[in-house]
C-alpha cells in the first residue's frame, strides 16, 4: 500500500480568487462564506474555503475534504488565538474596516 503524499497549500484568499471561490460554492450548492477567507489548494485547485469571520466553510463535495476542512479550522483558530490586536484576523478587520461590534470588542481588550 502506498502512502498518499498530496501537498495541501493553505493560504489567505485574495480578490483574484473570486472565480475559483464561485466555482467551489456552486459545487457545494452554497453561497461563498464571508471574507476574509482561508483557502486550501490541492494540485493548484481550490478545494475548500473557511471564513475567518464566521467559521463557515465550503468544500468540493466530489473530493475527500473532511481532513482539509479540519486543517483550515485549526489554522483559523491559531490565527484568532494569537492575542488581542496581534492576530491576522484583527489586522484584516482593521484594514477592511471590520464590523463596528468587532472593532469595539477589540478596542475594549487590554493591550499586552
N, C-alpha and C positions, 0 to 999 in steps of 0.2 A: 504494500500500500504506500503510495506517495503522499507526502505532505503537501498541502496547498499553501503556497507562499505568495499569494496575491498581495501586492502593495496597495495600501489604502492611504490616500492623502486627505488629511483633514485641514480645511482652510476656511478663512472668512470669505463669504461670497461677496462679490462686487457687483455693481450695476450691470457690467457687461455679461454677467451670468444669467441675466433675465430670461433669455431664450431657453437655456437648459433648465432653469427653475420652472418655467411654464410647462415644459415637456414633462418634467418629473411630476408636477402637480396634476397634470392631465392623466398620466399613467395611474396615479394614486386616487383619482377621482376626488380631488380635494383642492382647496384654494391654497396658494403659497402661504406659509406661515409669515407672521410679521417680522420685519427686519429689526435688528441685524441678525444674520443667519450664518451658522457654520454649515459647511457642506462637506460631503465625503465623496471623493472621486476614486473609482476603480477603473484601471485601464484607460484613464483620461476621460471617463464619463461620470457625470454626477449621478449618484445612486441614492443619496439621502441628504436631507437638509433639516436642520434643527434651529428653532428660533431661540436666540439668547434672551429675548424679551419675555416670551411666554412659556417656553419649554415645549411648544407644539413641534411635531416633526412630520415629514412626509418621506416616502421612500418608494423605490421601484418595486412593485409587487411581484415582478417576474424574476427577481433575484433574491438570494438569501441575505436579508439585510438586518435581521434582529440584532446580531452582534455589532454591526456597524452603527445602528441606532443607539445601542448601549455605549459605544465608544464616544459618539457625539454628545450624548447626555453627560457622560463623565467629564469630557473636556469642557463642556459648558459649566459644570459645577466648579471645576478648577478655576476657570476664568472669573466666575462670580464670587468665589470664596477667598479671593486674594486680599480682601480687606477694603474698607471704605476708600473711595477715590483712587484706588490703585489698580483695580482690575480693568481688563479690556472693555467689559460691558459699561462700566461707569464712564470711561473715556469716550466710548462711542455715543453714549447718551448725551454727554456734554457736547460733542461735536455735531450730532444730529439734532440737537435741541431737545431731545427726550420729552417724556411726559412731565407735566408740572408736578404730579404726585411723586414721580421718581426723583425729580430734582429736589423737592422739598425733603424727601426721606434721606437723600444723600447729604443735603446741606445740614440736616439736624444731627447727623452722626459725628462723633468726635474724630478729629484728625489725629492719626497716630504717626 
